[in-house]
Amino acid sequence: MSEIAILGAGAWGTALAIQAARAGCDTVLWARDPAGAAAIEQTRLNPRLPGQRLPGRIRVTAQLPAQADAILLAVPMQHMRGVLQRLPETGAPLIVCAKGVEAGTLRLPLEILAELRPGNPAGVLTGPNFAHEVAEGMPAAATLAGADAALRNRIDALLATPSFRLYGNDDVIGAQIGGAAKNVVAIAAGAVIGAGLGENARAALITRSLAELARLTVALGGRAETVMGLSGLGDLLLTCTGPSSRNFSLGLALGRGETLASILATRETVTEGATTAPALVARAAAAGGGGVDMPICGAVAALLSGRIALTQAIADLLARPRRDE
């Protein structure tokens, strides 16, 4: 019997645990807090994913796994390094299920793995998935990116079901950039709607953000066409239009005049785009020799830092020089 370990008992990690159990795997779900792990194990309910009872195949623990057929990293991006430093050497494939850019180092998730676990089989699972829908078994698809086709096939065999379809891709750069940038663009999309600028503006913003993602992906060695797949366009559409998106809702509140501090003060969950925005823009500035222009992501970073107001950010974007598409 195959066993999958999932690190991170937030909504997404819990949904992945339910999906792994649905696929027939014995599943270990790791939670950082021992008391929280014990409560979830006893009640079979996780407050981070209300209404979803954990199947019997799932064991919840605060002890990091010493062995598994695969380990899924569903901890927030900014905590991944710390968890990896504590994780026992198992030799199991490590599949990143988090999205973002590490603040300070400006590294993508697989670059952190390459630094801390060189030679370890690794990949990334990303795409347009809300946790509650995956947990409920509603139809969904995701990108499973990795350089090794055999590893992609192995993880697909462990995790996929008819309702959760995985599409392989060897462009790990494009898959990671799409996952990171979509959270930033979702904040911009929410701000547009919150400010009452309309659906035309949101559609234009999403479309033009694809050009930003493609430029950065190519500059870092990925392929532009990856941006048009599940990990790029698919994730953008979901995160920029779905009311369940934490990043969209943050932007929506900003657009309505709330301050970033007041919004974050009421949240228990992580809004990755707020931390990713400045790191992504800084990574783009250092890419390709002369840097990569990302005006939408740059405007979000400036807005979040308080350097500009929303009205000025919008004015700056609209005042950019005219050009062919």
Buried (B, 14 or more C-beta within 10 A) or exposed (E): EBBBBBBBBBBBBBBBBBBBBBBEBBBBBBBBEEEBBBBBBEEEBBEBBEEBEBEEBBBBBBEBBEEBBBBBBBBBBBBBBEBBEEBEEBEBBBBBBBBBBBBEEBBBBBBBBBEBBEEBBBBBBBBBBBBBBBBBBEEBBBBBBBEEEEBBBBBBEBBBBEBBBBBBBBBBBBBBBBBBBBBBBBBBBBBBBBBEBEEEBBBBBBEBBBBBBBBBBBBBEBBBEBBBBBBBBBBBBBBBBBEEBBBBBBBBBBBBEBEBEEBEEEEEEBBBBBBBBBBBBBBBBEBBEEBBBBBBBBBBBBBBEEEBEBEEBBEBBEEEEEEEE
